[in-house]
Amino acid sequence: MTTTRTTTEPKVHAWQRALVAAGLVTALALLAWSYLTRGDTIVFRFLWFPVALTAVPLLLSRRRQFTYACVAVGILLLVLACGPVPAAILPAVLVLLAITADPRSSPWRARLSALLGAALFAAPVVATAGEVRDSLTSPAVGFVVHRSAGSGFTDLVERGDLSVRGVETRHADGGEGPISFVEFEPGLSTDGQEQLRRRLTQGPGVTRVCSWYRNNHLRSAC
């Protein structure tokens, strides 16, 4: 009598899933930070790729398929990190560390991978906590001036105005007119800010003037 044994592929270990989940949370945090600081830009749209890629291994339950997916996703994320999305390097490293985070294969290597992953996940949180707090609570540093058209706006604003520290003009996506960021001098009084706002609204082609909060696109919208 012949006995046939069927070998079941082991499931993914919880440590491995935790590292990939940490990579996904990191990618989502980078996406949110990009939108908070700059809005719907080309960089923000590119950051959706690391989010989608990092989620793929979490859809698999067997260790072999999970490992193959982590290798493929890790390599793709590294390619993105070398090109349009440098921030993808952190999710890439966390996904690749998940390959060796199975204590059933090698306990010491799994512990080392888990410790490295935890450190890589926690370090950016600690490093950027101050910046996130400042972006949510800091006072306005200037005005965002939306314009339909018009030239010579920078010279007009800076000419003889000691309250203006600098002007930067960008061209918005979607066919909108130029957007100028007018930074006023620190410590400018509330009355001085209001006078500057009124003068900006009279500039050539100006459609609206919003308060500008550095590193916070949402608070700067109006």
Secondary structure, DSSP 8 states (H G I E B T S, - for coil): ----------B--HHHHHHHHHHHHHHHHHHHHHHHHH-S-HHHHHTHHHHHHHHSGGG--BHHHHHHHHHHHHHHHHHHHTTT-GGGHHHHHHHHHGGG--TTT-HHHHHHHHHHHHHHHHHHHHHHHHHHHHHHH----EEEEEESS-S-HHHHHHTT-TTEEEEEEEE-STT--EEEEEEE-TT--HHHHHHHHHHHHTSTTEEEEEEE-TT-TTTT--
